[in-house]
Amino acid sequence: MNPIYSFFILAAGATIISCNNSNKNTTNSETKMENPLLHESTLPFGAPDFTKIKDIHFRPAFAEGIKQQQAEIDAIVNNTEEPSFENTFIPLEKSGIILGRVQGVFNLLSGANTNDSIQKIEEEMSPILAAHHDHIFLNKKLFERVKTIYNKRESLKLDAESLRLVEYYYQQFQLAGAELADEAVAQMKKLNEEEASLSTKFTNKLLAATKAGAFITDNVDKLSGLSEGDIAAAAKDADAAGNKNKWQIPLQNTTQQPALTNLKNRDSRQQLFENSWNRAERGDDNDTRKDIVRIAEIRAQKAKLLGFKNYAEWKLVDQMAKTPEAVNALFTKLLPATDKARKEAAELQKLINQSGEKFDLKAWDWNYYAEILRKQKYDLNEEEIKPYFEINTVLEKGVFYAANQLYGINFKERKDIPVYHEDVHVYDVIDKDGSTMALYYTDFFKRDNKGGGAWMSNIVEQSHLLKTKPVIYNVCNFTIPAQGQPALVSFDDVNTMFHEFGHALHGIFANQQYKSLSGTNTARDFVEFPSQFNEHWATEPKIFENYAIHYQTGKPMPKDLVEKIKKAASFNQGYNLTEVVAAAVLDMQWHILGTDTKISDPDKYEKEALENTKWFLDNVPTRYRSSYFQHIWGNGYAAGYYAYLWTEMLDNDAFEWFKENGGMTLENGQRFRDMVLSRGNTIEYGKMYRDFTGRDPKIEPMLKHRGLL
């Protein structure tokens, strides 16, 4: 599970970067004409024309976008008319069109197809954009206009969404610090700039550290247990990296690595695991430990400035959970997972002993022996399953088919839309009335210049006010097949595809007047609800039978194999849940620190934080170690990684509602679309959920789904 990349709200007031052109005689007007980012694309839905966009376009486009929005904000502030919704909130929503366009494209490329030039621009721009953001939300004159309208909002006879927008902006200004004294505002701005710089540096260091951490061997016997396809892919990866006549296994973003499930050689398993575990802790230029400690300190200082005890308390104000106490209560309810994990560990140790081996179960052994045990218990072999999950079939006959059966929508691939890499595909999303409602991009295969994990975001956001429809992408990191081999994925990868497409649906069905409230622009602990809910359809019999087809024979998966998958669903869930909750606990522990706490050894703090909360298990490592926890240091999930667990409670309870009300029907799908997927952030989240299900969420369906009940 990985985060969507939320759109960064941009503001004015930053230092403007000068544009360095090779032709010094080029005029400003000529530069604008030549820069495709400064003009709305003529492609459908305003999709970017990647044949025209070059790295050199970003600096001048950022500069012009900032300059333009600065003028737009100044015009609002300097308006001498009495503040009104029409002369304050409408121009505020319309501001920054160029900057939004630039940011949409740049975010995509910096995450999915970066290079040295883009990374340098990213590091330069992050503090400038942070300052630019502050110029809106720490602008006292602008806040006074917002506050004036907020105080009389009930008498303005605004429609429901406009009223929500007023309340949303007022809260965002308050949380940013608009009511602080001037000296505190100056301090906040300085902290925001430093945090933005460090977060970008962390991301770039981690990308390099992950690349450098690949497991490399010149002895193919070290890869015993991997499939022929995986070994061929390892040879291809090594060759591409300049490691001739070797084999290379690149790291993914999580602690555990897929190859650990099948590698027979224990030394290889240990080396691969330790490469992953220590990727950002090698004492080199890519070591992130000092950066994360400083980021945590900055966040604690910002929270104190605003009158909060800690960063978590501040960040949760506008979330569904509201308080760290509510989050910790959820963690407590999930503690039985650790007992289940200990029982699983004992079972695996017994298996090791029975095999004649004499060693204690370690983290790098877990997945290997769990796979052996799974085969024994359920006669289920991952390599037996994969031939039924060819990636294009899963997408078209699984992911797309489920969306058609629930929501009546269809998909048609387009070959006329330029893409940024040959792996990328583009689809029209066609509504049940035949109208094209969105563009959807897929980018599924791992590259060295792509961030780890999987995510969704918008290139163009939906807004009736701006007359824009959504342009959306899903990015994943599946293993690219060797030449001539099919692209086969694991069942975990299948779930990832359904998950990220759930985010895409949330964006596709956006139906808001205002972009700030549109689609996935919701609280962190609500935005994962549609994505995790969509995972359930991966195992819906009607859907599964349609896409689980052998890539060679064209025959559906045999029923006995399907039953094995179902029976194995709760297998290893103690481990799976513990590693995720431990990561969420770790995130919260970093963000409940006060300004009086100094962390000199982040590794020691990490271990003590998990031990003190009863989530430390030596052979169940946290899903992300602090030093490579991209979600919380670079992707906006700070004090928010619990959101996956919170929304897992929501998604399982909502799926229970579906089962109680007829299951997968167009009627139920339309209800979910109308009452959740198309609502964005226009309704208080608890009310939105209760309106859909008729009840508050219950945790029991989640515990049952996890095999804990």
N, C-alpha and C positions, 0 to 999 in steps of 0.2 A: 504494500500500500504506500502510496506516495502522494505528495501534495500536488494540488493544482497550483499554478503560479498566479496569484492574484494580481490584478492590475494595480500598479503603483500610482496613487493619486498625485498629480504633479501640480506645483504651484509656482508663483513668480518670485523674483527678488534675488536670484542667485547671480554670481559672477558669470558673465557671458564669455564663452570660449571663442577666441578668434579663429577664423577659418583660414587654414594654410592651403592655398591653391598653387599648383605648379606654374600656372599662368598668372603672373602678378597683375596683369592688365585687365583681368576679367572683372567686370562690374558686378555689383550685388544683384542686379536684376538678371544678368546672364547666369549667375550662380544658381539663383532660384529656379530659373527655367530648366537648367541642366540637372537639378537634383530631384529625382522622382519622389523622394519622401516629402517634399514641400507641396505636393499637389495630390489631390485625390486621384487614386488609380482609376483608370477607365475599365478595368477588368470587373467582372460580375462581383457585386457586393463590396466593391472597393478592395478586393484581394490584392496583395502586393505583387508587383511584377519583378520577380527575382532575377530576370534577365537584365534589368536595368539598375538594380540596387547594388552598390559597391560599398566596401568598408569606408572609403573616403567620404561617403555621403553623410555618415552619421554625425560627426562633430558639427558641421555647419547646420545640419537639420535640427539637432538638439539645441544649438544656439538660437536659431530662428524661432523654434517652438517655444523656448523659454521666454524669449523677447516678446513674442506675440501674446502669450498668456499673461505675462507681466502687465502689458498694456491693458488687457481685458480686465484683470483684477483691479488695476488702478482706476479704470473707468467706473467700476462698480463702487469703489470706495469714495471716489470724488463726485459721485452723483449727488446733487444738492436736493433732490426730491426726497420726500418722506419715504423711508424704507418700506418696500412692499415685496410681496412674493415675486411679482413680475419683474421688478427692476433689480432684484438681488439674487434670488435663487435660479431664475431662468438663465440669466447671463453667466452665472457661476457654473451651471451645468453645461452651457455651451462653450465655455472657455477651454483652451488647450487642445483644440482639434489636431493641430499639427504635432504637438508634443505627444498626444495619445497615439497618433499614427506611427511616429518614430519609435515610441516605447513598445508598441505591439510587435513590430518587426524585430527590434533589437532584442527584446526578451526572448523571442523564439530562437534567434540565431545564437545568442550568448548561452542559452541552455542546451540547444540541440546540435549546433554546428559551429562551434566557436573556433577561434584561432588567436594567435598572439596579438594581432591588431585589435580584434574585438575585446579581448581581455584587458588590453591597455586602456581602451576607450571606457570600458566598464569601470575600471579603477579610477579613472579621471572623473567620470560623470557621477559616480555614486554620492560623493559629498556635495556636489553641486545640485543634484536632484533633491537631496535631503534638505538643503538650504532653501531650495525652490518650494518644496512642500511646506516648509515652515513659514514661508512668506504668506501663504494662505492661512494656515491654521494657527499661526501665532500673530496674525495681523489684527491688532486691537480694534482698529476702525472698522474693518470688515466684520469682526465678531460683534461689535455693537449693533450693526445693521441686522445681523442674524438674530441676536438676542432680542432686539426690539420686535421683530416679527414673531419670534418664538413666544414671547410673553403675551401676545394677543392672538395667538394662532387659533384659539377656539372660536373667536368672533369673526374670522376671515372667510368662513364658509368654503374652505378648501376641500377638494375631493380627497379621498382617503390616501391615495398615493402621494399627493402633494403635501398633505399633513405629515405623513411619514418622513418625507424628505426634509422638512423643516426640523423635525425632532432628531433625525439622523445627523444632520449637519451640526446642530447645536451640541449634541453629545460629542461629536468628533472634535469640535473646537475646544470643548471643556477638557476632554481627555488629552488633547495635544498640549494644553497649558495656556490657552488664550487669556485666562483670568489671572495669570501670574504677574507679579511685579516686573518691571522692566529689567532689573538686574537678573532675576530668575529666568526670564525669557531669553536673555543673551546667553546664559549658562546652558539652557535647554538646547538652543540652536547649536552651540558648540559641541555638546554631547551627541546630538543627532548626526552631525557631520562626521564625527569620529567613529560612531557606531556604523554608519553606512560604509565608510572606507574599510573598516575592519571586516565587516561582513562580506564585502566583495573580495577582499584579499583572502579571507578564509575559503570562499568558494573556489577561487582560482588555485590556491595551494592544494586544496583537497582533490581537485581534478588532476593536478600533476602528481600528487601522492598516490592516487588510485591507479593512475597509468603506470607509475614506477613500481608499484607493488605487485604487478603481475607475476605469477609463478612461471618460471622458465626452466626447462630441462633439456639436456641433449641426449637423454636416454628415454626412449619411448616406453620402456618397461616400467618406468616410474608412473605411467598413466594407465597401467593395467586396471581394467574394470570399466573404463570409459568406452562408449560405443565407437564404432569406426567413424561415424559422422562427427562425433565430438573430437576425436583425435585428428581427423582431417582439418577440422575448423581450428584446432590448436596449432597445427602446422602452418595454416594460412595466416593466422594472427601473428605467429612468430616471424614469418617471412615479411609480412607487411611492416613489422617493427624493426626490420633489419637484422633479425636474429636467424640467419640462414642455417638450415639443417638442425633446427631446434623446434621445440613445441612450447607454446605459451598459452596460459590460461589467464585472461584478464579478470580483474576484480570487479564485482558488482558493488553497489553502495552499502549493502547490509553486511553484518559481521559474518554470518555463515555464507558459504559459497555453494552454488549448485553442484559442482563437481565433487564436493565432499560426500555426497550421497553414494557415489559409485567407486571412488578411488580405493583400491585394495591396499596399496602401499601406505603403511601408517606414517612413515617419515614424510611422504608426499602430502598426506593429509595435514600433518602438523605444520609443515612449511607453508602450505597454502593458507591455513587458518592464521598462522602468525603473521604472514604477509598482510592479511586483511586486518587483523587486530592491531598491528603496529604501523599501519600505512602512514599515519600522520604523526608518528611519535619516534622519528629516527634521528632527531637532533640536527636535521638538515634544514635547507631553506623552505621545505614544505611542512615542517613541524608546526602544528596549529595550536599547541597548548597555551602559549602566552596570549595568543589572540582571543581564545574563548574565555580565558580568565578576565581579560580586560573588557570584553563585550559584556560579560555578566556584571562586572563592576559598574560599567556605564548604565546598564539597565536599572540596577539598584539605585543609582544616583538620580536617574530620571524619575523613578517612582517616588523617591523621597521628596523631590522638588514639588511634586504634584500632591503631596500629602497622603500617600499610600504607604503601607508598611513594607511592601515589596512589589516587585515587578508583576508577579502573578496576580496579586490583588487588583492592580491597575488594569491589566490586560483582560481580565475576566468580566469586567463591568458590563460590557456590551455583548457578552456571550450567553448562550442558553444556560450554561451551568451557573453563571453569575459570580461564584466565589471559589477560592481554593479548597475551602472546607467541603463543598459539594463534590469536587473532583476527588478529594482524598476519601470521601465516603464511598465513592464508586470503586476506588482501588481496594478498599477494605472488603467490599462485597466479592471481589475477584480473588482474594487471597487463597481460597481453596485450590486454585490452579497450581500453587507451589507444592501442595501436598500431592497432587496428581503427578506433577513433574518428578518428585522424589520417588514415587512408586514406579514411574516409567524408567527412571535411572537405575533403580534396583533390578528391574527386569532386564535391562540392557547389560548390566554388569554380570548378571547370571548367564546371559547368552555368551558374553566374552569368556567367562570362566569355563563354560561347557565346550567352547571351541578349543580349549587347551592353551589359550593365551594367558599370560600372567602380567596384567597391567590394570590400573584403575581407569575407569571410564573418564575421558577428558572431553572437552568441548569439541575437539576436532574428530572425535570418534562417534559422537552422538548420531549424526545423520546417517553415517554408514551402517551402524548396527541397527538403527531404527528401520532402515530400509530392509535389512535382512529379516528383522522381526516381522515387519509388515508382510513380507512375502510368505513367511511361515504361517502367520495368522490368517491371512486373507488370500494367499496364493496370488499376490498382486505384484507385478513387476513394472516399474516405470517405463522401461524400454519396450514393454509389450503394449503400453498405452499410447505412447507418443505417435506411432504410425497413424493413429486415428485423429490426430490433431494437426492437420496441415494448416498453416496460418491463414491463408486466403479463404479456405473453406470455413474455418472457425469464424472469421470476420463476416463473410457474406451469408453463410447458412446458419450461423449461430447468433452473433451479435446483432447483425442487421435484421435477421429473421425474427428474433425476439422483439425488437423494436417495432417491427411491422405487426406482429400478432397482438401487441399491447396497445400501440398507439396509431396503427394504420399508416405509418410513414414508410417511404421507400428511398432507395439510394441508387444513384447512377454515377459510375466513374466518369471523370472528365480527363481528357488528354490535352486540352487546350489551355490549361492553367499552368503557368510556369511554377516550378518548385525549386527549392534551395539545395536539394540532393536527389540523386537518382532513386534512392529508397522510398521517397515520399510519393504518396498517391492522394488524389483529391476527388471528392464525391459531392454531387448535388444531394441535398436532403430535401425530399419532396413530400409535402403534406398530403393528407388524404383527399384534399380538394384539387390536387394536381399542381398547386403552387410550389415554387422552390423557396424554401424558408431559411436555408443556411448553406454554407460550404463547410465541408469537414475534411481535414487533412490527417493522414496517418504517417507515422515515422517510427517503425517498429524495431529496427535492428541496431545493435550496439556499435558505437564507434568510439575511438579514443578521444575525439573532440566533442563528445556528448556527455552531459552530466548523467550521473547514475540514477537508477530508479525509473519511475514512470509518472507522467503527469498530463494534465490537460490545461489549456488556457485559450484565451481569445486573441486573435490578431485584430479583429474588429468586434466591438461590443454592440449588442442590440440596444436601440433606443428609438422610441417613436418620435421623441422631440428632435433628435438628430437625423431621423429617417435612415437609420442604419440597421442592417440585419447581421446576425452573427457569422463570423468566420472563425472556426474553431479547429484546434489541433490536439491530437493525442500523440505523445512521445513515449516509447518504451525502449527497453534494452535487451531484447531477445538475441540469442546467439545466431549470427548470420551463418547460413549453411555454406559448406564448401561448394565449389563450382560443380554444377550438375546434380547436386543433392537437394531433396525437398526441404522446405522450411518447416520442420516439425517442432512443436512446442510441448512443454509439460502441461499438466492440468493446472498447476499453479499459474502458469503463463496464461492459460485460458481465462482463469478467474481475473487476472490482471487486465486482460482485454475488456471483459465485461465491466470491471470496476471503472476503468478510465472512461469507457463509453457512457457509464452512468453520469459522470461529470459532464461529458459532452452533451448528453440529453438535457441536463440542467441548463446548459447554455443555449442549446438549440431551441428549446421551448420558451426561452425568456420572452416576456410580453410586457415590458415596462416602458413607461414614459421617460424615465430618467435612468441614465447609464449607471449612476452611483448605486442604484438599488436593483440593477438588472442581473438576471441570471445567477451566476455563482458568486456574486458580490454579497455574500452572507457571512454570518459568524463562522469561525473555524469549526465549532462543534455542532454545526448544522450542515455545512457544505459537503461533508463526507457521507451524509445520510443517503442522498440519491445514488451515489456511486456504489456504496456497499449494498444498498438495496438491490441494485441491478445485478450484483453477483449471483443472487438467488436463481436467476433465470438460466444460468449456465448448466444447472442440474435439473431443470424442469424437463420431464420426460419428452414432451412434445418438441422442445428445442434441442435437447441433447441428441435425440435420435436423428435430427435433421443435419447436424454438423459433425458428429462423431463418426466419420466415414474413413475407411482405410484408404490411404492416398494411392495405393497400387491397385487394389481390387475393386474399389468403389463400394464395398460392402459396409453396412453399418456395424458398429461395435457389437459383438455377441452379447446376449443378455446376461450370461454368467459373468462376463467381465464387467458389465455395468453394475451388477449386484455387488461385485467385489469392491468397486469404487465407493458405492453407497455405504457398505458395511465398514469400510476403512475410513470413512469421513471423520469419525471422532478419534481416530488413532493419533497419538502423539500430541493431543491437544493441551495437555498440561505444559509441555515444553513450548508449544507454539504461542500459547497465551502468556506464559510467564515472560518470554523474551520481549514481547510487545509491551506488556504492562511495565516491566522493568525499565524500558526505554522511556515510557511516559512518566514514570515516577522520577527517573533521572532528570528529565526536562523540568519537572515541577520543583525538584530539589535545587536545581541551579537557579531557579527564578523566585524562590522564597527567601533568598539570601538578602540580608540587610546590608546597609553601607558599612556597618561596623565589623563585618566578617571578611577576613582576607584569606584567599585561597593561595597557598604557596605551592601545593602539590595537587594538581587536578586529578591525577590517578588515585591518590589516597582519598581525596574528597569523594570521588565517584564510588569507590568501594564502601566507604563509611556511610554514604547516603543510602545505598541499597541495603546495607546491613541494618541500619537503624529503622528502615521502613519494612523490614522482613522480606525484601524481594531479592536478596542476594543468594544465588545458588552457583557454586563454583563451576559446575559443568553445564550451566544454562546461561551463556553470556547474553547480555542485553543486546537487543537487535541492532542498536547503534551505540558505539562507544562515544563518549563525549567529544573526543578529538575528531571524529568524522560524522557528527550528527548534523548533517546538512539542513535537515528540516528546521532545527531550532536556532542555528547560527546564521543561516543564509536564505531560508525559504519562507520566513514569516510565521512559522509554527511555534515560536517561543512561548512557553507556558500554554501551549495549545496542542501538543502531540497527543494528549489524552483524548482529543477530538475523535480519533479513530475508534476508541473504545466507547465513548459516549454515543456516537452515532451507530455503532454496532448494536447497542441496546435499542436505538430507534429502528434500525433497519429490520432486525429480527422481529420486533413487535409489530411493525407495519406489515411484514410478510405474513405474520400470524393472522392479521386482519384480512389479507388477501385470501388465505386458505379458508377462513371462516365465512367469506363472502363470495365464493365461487371460483377463486383462483385466477388464472390467467385468462381474462376476458377483455374485450375491447371496452366494455363498460367500466370495468375496474381501472383499466389503464387510463381512460379518459378522466376518471375521477382523480387519479393520482397526478395526471398532467395538469388538470385545472386547479387543484387544491394545493399542490406542492411544487411540481417542476416548473410551472409557469409563473410562480408568485415572487421569485427573487427574495428581496428583503423588504417586502411591502407590508408584512404582517409580523407581529411578535411571534417568535418561533414556537413557544409553547402553545399558543392559541392556534397557530397553523396546524400543528400536529394533532391537537385535540379536535379541531374541525374535521380533519381527515378521518381519524380513527374513532372519534367519539370518546376518547379516554386518554389519560396520561400514560406515558410509556412504562412498560413493566420490564424488569431485568430477566425474568424467568425464561422467556423464549431465547435470549442470548445464551444463558447458562446451559439450556437444553441443547442448543445448536453446537455449543462447544464441548458437549459431553460431560458437563459438570453437574447435571441433574439426572 
